[in-house]
Amino acid sequence: MAKEKIALLGGNGMLGTDIAGLCTKNNLDVTVFDLPQWDITVDEDIKKAVDSADIIINCAAYTNVDLAESQYDLACKINAQAVAELAEMIRKNNKYLIHISTDFVFDGQSSEPYKETDAPNPINAYGRSKLAGEQAVIDSRCDYCIVRIQWTFGHAGNNFVKKVIERAANIKNVKVVDDQIGSPTATTEAAKILLQLAKQKPKGLFHLAADGFVSRYQMAQFIFDYLKIQVDLSPCKTADFNSPADRPLNSRFNCDKIKSLSAINIPTWQDQLTSFLAQLKS
Ligand SMILES: NC(=O)c1ccc[n+]([C@@H]2O[C@H](COP(=O)([O-])OP(=O)(O)OC[C@H]3O[C@@H](n4cnc5c(N)ncnc54)[C@H](OP(=O)(O)O)[C@@H]3O)[C@@H](O)[C@H]2O)c1
């Protein structure tokens, strides 16, 4: 059987870079599509990517959560309208789509980890644009799997781990919120699971996050302890920050559904973060 071709949209972003690297390592046939040469909002570009592959992994997204409050139309153009066009073209051509989404589709008010069957209710513009993208994929009736991820960190992008280390280098008293709870997830681990999904082609919605839960404050403490960074760390509340976008307090996912697929192994957040920090140190 001929090797299946993968089109990786947004393949130069934080998650995309690690998927591309793993594809190359595993000798998979992958082509990266990303700005500035390729734009998901341009129909001919979508067609080019869909025509080139059997499996399309969509990591392309407008991801600036705070700026999305004032650029909602642009966020929707990239995260929803372009995704509707992509999914429609995938349906017409009988291809398979893996679309990446986010915990920000939820309001974070639940006292339980979120299941795929829980009703979304985004509390910021980015979350609304991503939810509209999910709905567009579902409405298209293409062969899809939507994978919601959360609290990701990787070498190729800006993320909480890098920001908190940078903050500690610049200021003595670091305050971190202790009322946002989630699962820090390495993009390298997410990439492994996404490529398993590309092999198995399951249909539907899946939650994917590292095993275990932690607050942002405890996560910062873990990072400083591991890297032996001396800093005066103190907890604060999300409400103390005047960010343009609201954040869900509970980002916890129930990942039983994805874990029930074969060959899916999800390490703990401590293991995932330790591997990342060890590489930063070396
Ligand atoms: N980071 C997180 O904590 C997190 C959490 C939950 C879900 N996610 C989701 O994970 C996915 C991957 O995000 P990420 O963390 O890898 O973010 P990222 O580093 O910002 O990657 C997004 C990629 O999409 C590209 N892009 C933006 N607009 C585009 C356009 N019009 N056409 C083509 N490409 C475009 C970006 O290019 P430029 O850099 O040039 O703009 C970038 O390469 C997204 O769906 C995101 O919503 C992320």
PDBQT file of the ligand as one rigid body, heavy atoms in Angstrom, charges set to zero:
ROOT
HETATM    1  N1  LIG A 301      -0.696  26.841  23.208  1.00  0.00    +0.000 N 
HETATM    2  C1  LIG A 301      -1.663  26.344  23.983  1.00  0.00    +0.000 C 
HETATM    3  O1  LIG A 301      -1.556  26.326  25.222  1.00  0.00    +0.000 OA
HETATM    4  C2  LIG A 301      -2.896  25.744  23.353  1.00  0.00    +0.000 A 
HETATM    5  C3  LIG A 301      -3.888  25.302  24.222  1.00  0.00    +0.000 A 
HETATM    6  C4  LIG A 301      -5.027  24.744  23.677  1.00  0.00    +0.000 A 
HETATM    7  C5  LIG A 301      -5.172  24.629  22.312  1.00  0.00    +0.000 A 
HETATM    8  N2  LIG A 301      -4.208  25.078  21.471  1.00  0.00    +0.000 N 
HETATM    9  C6  LIG A 301      -4.450  24.934  20.023  1.00  0.00    +0.000 C 
HETATM   10  O2  LIG A 301      -3.357  24.205  19.477  1.00  0.00    +0.000 OA
HETATM   11  C7  LIG A 301      -3.215  24.529  18.088  1.00  0.00    +0.000 C 
HETATM   12  C8  LIG A 301      -1.753  24.848  17.791  1.00  0.00    +0.000 C 
HETATM   13  O3  LIG A 301      -1.428  26.014  18.530  1.00  0.00    +0.000 OA
HETATM   14  P1  LIG A 301       0.076  26.388  18.934  1.00  0.00    +0.000 P 
HETATM   15  O4  LIG A 301       0.138  26.405  20.391  1.00  0.00    +0.000 OA
HETATM   16  O5  LIG A 301       1.040  25.587  18.128  1.00  0.00    +0.000 OA
HETATM   17  O6  LIG A 301       0.050  27.915  18.454  1.00  0.00    +0.000 OA
HETATM   18  P2  LIG A 301       1.012  28.714  17.463  1.00  0.00    +0.000 P 
HETATM   19  O7  LIG A 301       2.431  28.476  17.825  1.00  0.00    +0.000 OA
HETATM   20  O8  LIG A 301       0.488  30.121  17.456  1.00  0.00    +0.000 OA
HETATM   21  O9  LIG A 301       0.743  28.014  16.061  1.00  0.00    +0.000 OA
HETATM   22  C9  LIG A 301      -0.267  28.415  15.176  1.00  0.00    +0.000 C 
HETATM   23  C10 LIG A 301       0.320  28.422  13.787  1.00  0.00    +0.000 C 
HETATM   24  O10 LIG A 301      -0.711  28.844  12.868  1.00  0.00    +0.000 OA
HETATM   25  C11 LIG A 301      -0.147  29.810  12.013  1.00  0.00    +0.000 C 
HETATM   26  N3  LIG A 301      -1.159  30.685  11.434  1.00  0.00    +0.000 N 
HETATM   27  C12 LIG A 301      -1.780  31.755  12.002  1.00  0.00    +0.000 A 
HETATM   28  N4  LIG A 301      -2.605  32.331  11.096  1.00  0.00    +0.000 NA
HETATM   29  C13 LIG A 301      -2.505  31.612   9.944  1.00  0.00    +0.000 A 
HETATM   30  C14 LIG A 301      -3.074  31.718   8.664  1.00  0.00    +0.000 A 
HETATM   31  N5  LIG A 301      -3.929  32.702   8.340  1.00  0.00    +0.000 N 
HETATM   32  N6  LIG A 301      -2.729  30.806   7.720  1.00  0.00    +0.000 NA
HETATM   33  C15 LIG A 301      -1.848  29.821   8.009  1.00  0.00    +0.000 A 
HETATM   34  N7  LIG A 301      -1.259  29.663   9.192  1.00  0.00    +0.000 NA
HETATM   35  C16 LIG A 301      -1.589  30.552  10.169  1.00  0.00    +0.000 A 
HETATM   36  C17 LIG A 301       0.821  30.577  12.904  1.00  0.00    +0.000 C 
HETATM   37  O11 LIG A 301       1.704  31.335  12.111  1.00  0.00    +0.000 OA
HETATM   38  P3  LIG A 301       2.312  32.720  12.738  1.00  0.00    +0.000 P 
HETATM   39  O12 LIG A 301       3.083  32.302  13.953  1.00  0.00    +0.000 OA
HETATM   40  O13 LIG A 301       3.150  33.257  11.631  1.00  0.00    +0.000 OA
HETATM   41  O14 LIG A 301       1.124  33.566  13.083  1.00  0.00    +0.000 OA
HETATM   42  C18 LIG A 301       1.485  29.421  13.630  1.00  0.00    +0.000 C 
HETATM   43  O15 LIG A 301       2.528  28.857  12.872  1.00  0.00    +0.000 OA
HETATM   44  C19 LIG A 301      -4.193  25.671  17.828  1.00  0.00    +0.000 C 
HETATM   45  O16 LIG A 301      -5.373  25.153  17.266  1.00  0.00    +0.000 OA
HETATM   46  C20 LIG A 301      -4.497  26.212  19.219  1.00  0.00    +0.000 C 
HETATM   47  O17 LIG A 301      -5.776  26.806  19.264  1.00  0.00    +0.000 OA
HETATM   48  C21 LIG A 301      -3.070  25.651  21.966  1.00  0.00    +0.000 A 
ENDROOT
TORSDOF 0
